[in-house]
């Protein structure tokens, strides 16, 4: 009887030990998985930072090219305006040609800026947000009630 009782005690301690061992293995596996996921997230963030840095450098170089091109276009535009003034000076006094070209450019520029500002104001007005907020507020009131 003592052997039978000793075997049962030994078997139950083995079962408890393997159950604890299984829990330990499971908790170790979960801990390892969490650590690996954390490491993967850090690596992804590091990769994203490197890609953003690379794209930023390339964009800065490309932006400098755009600015250089815009400066040349501006110089060409100014030269064209001067040419128009000189051509008009053949049919009217030089001061009148300069005044006419200036007036046309100022009126055209003002109209362009006004149209762009109106469009910008229309584009930046929040049309959907107030409706969405109102719908969300009503939904939350219904849920709370």
Legacy VTK file of the C-alpha trace (Angstrom):
# vtk DataFile Version 3.0
C-alpha trace
ASCII
DATASET POLYDATA
POINTS 145 float
0.000 0.000 0.000
2.787 2.376 0.781
4.300 1.649 -2.633
0.973 2.386 -4.305
0.569 5.577 -2.343
4.184 6.553 -3.115
3.598 5.905 -6.871
0.448 8.048 -6.854
2.264 10.868 -5.080
5.196 10.601 -7.506
2.844 10.503 -10.509
0.854 13.483 -9.296
4.051 15.463 -8.666
5.272 14.572 -12.198
1.936 15.693 -13.657
2.083 18.923 -11.676
5.714 19.370 -12.716
4.971 18.797 -16.390
1.956 21.085 -16.129
4.187 23.756 -14.621
6.819 22.933 -17.208
4.193 23.354 -19.956
3.114 26.668 -18.465
6.731 27.738 -18.245
7.336 26.737 -21.848
4.185 28.534 -22.976
5.028 31.673 -21.023
8.599 31.515 -22.347
7.287 31.158 -25.894
4.888 34.074 -25.408
7.697 36.163 -23.932
9.971 35.278 -26.865
7.204 36.100 -29.328
6.601 39.470 -27.667
10.330 40.202 -27.755
10.568 39.249 -31.415
7.524 41.355 -32.295
9.036 44.305 -30.442
12.340 43.820 -32.268
10.514 43.557 -35.607
8.593 46.784 -34.896
11.840 48.607 -34.016
13.472 47.319 -37.206
10.487 48.439 -39.298
10.603 51.908 -37.730
14.349 52.061 -38.378
13.816 51.048 -42.016
11.061 53.648 -42.432
13.346 56.346 -40.992
16.128 55.392 -43.408
13.759 55.421 -46.393
12.301 58.795 -45.399
15.807 60.238 -45.008
16.791 58.939 -48.455
13.631 60.268 -50.103
14.064 63.639 -48.354
17.608 64.043 -49.648
16.556 63.155 -53.203
13.552 65.487 -53.014
15.767 68.344 -51.814
18.079 67.871 -54.807
15.112 67.675 -57.182
13.572 70.742 -55.525
16.771 72.698 -56.121
16.518 71.798 -59.809
12.922 73.013 -59.911
13.926 76.312 -58.285
16.766 76.802 -60.787
14.373 76.149 -63.652
11.809 78.550 -62.198
14.452 81.298 -61.933
15.346 80.830 -65.605
11.676 80.874 -66.594
11.178 84.076 -64.629
14.149 85.678 -66.377
12.698 84.613 -69.722
9.323 86.073 -68.798
10.906 89.389 -67.828
12.807 89.460 -71.104
9.576 88.793 -72.995
7.851 91.643 -71.162
10.735 93.972 -72.075
10.479 92.852 -75.703
6.751 93.559 -75.775
7.411 97.031 -74.332
10.046 97.738 -77.017
7.761 96.572 -79.814
4.917 98.724 -78.522
7.315 101.681 -78.346
7.286 101.722 -82.189
3.568 102.574 -82.242
3.322 104.730 -79.087
5.615 106.602 -76.728
7.849 104.391 -74.572
6.217 105.541 -71.323
2.761 104.581 -72.698
4.034 101.152 -73.805
5.507 100.491 -70.355
2.338 101.676 -68.629
0.119 99.519 -70.883
2.163 96.354 -70.338
2.341 97.009 -66.581
-1.424 97.539 -66.363
-2.152 94.314 -68.275
0.240 92.325 -66.071
-1.110 93.825 -62.821
-4.763 93.221 -63.776
-4.003 89.677 -64.932
-1.981 88.912 -61.798
-4.643 90.314 -59.482
-7.368 88.282 -61.196
-5.260 85.121 -60.970
-4.500 85.635 -57.263
-8.161 86.371 -56.472
-9.338 83.246 -58.294
-6.699 81.100 -56.578
-7.598 82.488 -53.131
-11.305 81.826 -53.724
-10.525 78.263 -54.803
-8.250 77.778 -51.807
-10.976 79.019 -49.477
-13.483 76.594 -51.050
-11.042 73.698 -50.866
-10.159 74.262 -47.215
-13.701 74.653 -45.950
-14.672 71.640 -43.863
-17.835 70.367 -45.454
-18.006 66.821 -44.104
-16.449 67.149 -40.651
-19.318 69.055 -38.960
-21.857 66.535 -40.292
-19.691 63.635 -39.169
-19.251 65.129 -35.694
-23.002 65.692 -35.388
-23.715 62.082 -36.425
-21.152 60.748 -33.955
-22.549 62.910 -31.143
-26.093 61.641 -31.821
-24.884 58.035 -31.912
-23.064 58.421 -28.601
-26.144 59.992 -26.986
-28.255 57.044 -28.176
-25.714 54.557 -26.796
-25.548 56.349 -23.453
-29.341 56.407 -23.118
LINES 1 146
145 0 1 2 3 4 5 6 7 8 9 10 11 12 13 14 15 16 17 18 19 20 21 22 23 24 25 26 27 28 29 30 31 32 33 34 35 36 37 38 39 40 41 42 43 44 45 46 47 48 49 50 51 52 53 54 55 56 57 58 59 60 61 62 63 64 65 66 67 68 69 70 71 72 73 74 75 76 77 78 79 80 81 82 83 84 85 86 87 88 89 90 91 92 93 94 95 96 97 98 99 100 101 102 103 104 105 106 107 108 109 110 111 112 113 114 115 116 117 118 119 120 121 122 123 124 125 126 127 128 129 130 131 132 133 134 135 136 137 138 139 140 141 142 143 144
